[in-house]
Amino acid sequence: MKDIMLKQQMRKNKKGIILKISLLGGLLAFFALSEVSQVFGTAPYNRGAFVRLICGIDKYNVSGACTAVGNGYYAPNATNTRTACTNGGSNVTYTSSGGGANSCSWGCILDYYLNGTCVAVGNGYYSPDANNSRTACTNGGSNVTYTSSGGGINNCSWGCATDYYLSGTCIAVGNGYYSPNIDNSRYTCTNAKPTYSYYSGSGGGVDNCPNTCNTGYYPEGTCNCWNNLSPEWRNGCL
């Protein structure tokens, strides 16, 4: 009878051991899967009475879900927070996340180009966002002065160059006229000249047109045009 009872007890112990091994195997498998989720960062795992979310590289916790950090940010594995990239310096647009480190891809912002660092393209040039090079504007046509960059496209602000005025396009003001740079209008010269002379050029942006003596008259100094057949050969400046 003792032998029978001993065998029955051994069977119970064996079943208990098998059950415990099965439970232990299940727990090990569960924690193994949990560690996988920790590495790849897509799922929460349960240890005890609470659920803990662990996100992978370049993902962070947003309202209980692992979310991509976005361009210009990075997140090391299992940190659950994101950090702004600074590796590009100033005046840059980030075009990728950092791969878990402060190493985001970048290019220069609109109307900046790469010249060691990202610097402004300057008036008369443009550069699309993250392009890194600059291109000269041509939208104004000929005889213009550009007064701004193009905002990423061939669309720089402009006005007519010195001694050009706007008449459909920018055209020369002609002798006896002047126009300041980007003024777009023309003005008649009134600066002093000898009686027997005419304006022979434009003013260079100011009221200062050059003059030349009329045919048959000759300059004397800076303020006389003379002709020895005329009684007014020394008329002086008007």
C-alpha angles and dihedrals in degrees: 000000000000090000091053092049091047091053092049090051091050091052090053092048091049092052090049091051091049091049091049091048090049092050091046091049091051092050092048091050090049093051091045090055089046091055089050089053088049091056098044096034107220107111142042121240133210124232111171118319099342138063117229123195117215118183127202133230114323093003127106138186115270113173092329098315130101106243132183112260093225132221114326096026138086138193126192116224116290096002094112092205132088130226128201116248117241100173094103096060123212130346096019138133115217114224102185143019119264103252092241094314141070091274109108120160112247147175134193118281125249113309093006123107135194114263101149086307130016108284132174115273092224132221114326096026138086139193128189118232113287091001095118095202133083130228128198116247117240100173094103096059123213131344095021137131114218115223102186144019119265103252092243095313140068093278109108120162113247148173134195117284123248112302092011124105134194117261103147087309131015109282133175116273092223132221115327095024137087139192128191118233113286091359092117093203132089129227133197116249115241101172115133121275136164119278096247097049142083136213107268101183145016123277102250092242096314139071094273110103117171119241138213129201117254119258109287093023126098132207121250113188114322100305110043138072110187140189117185090214091062125075088218097058091127101046098141126211123320 
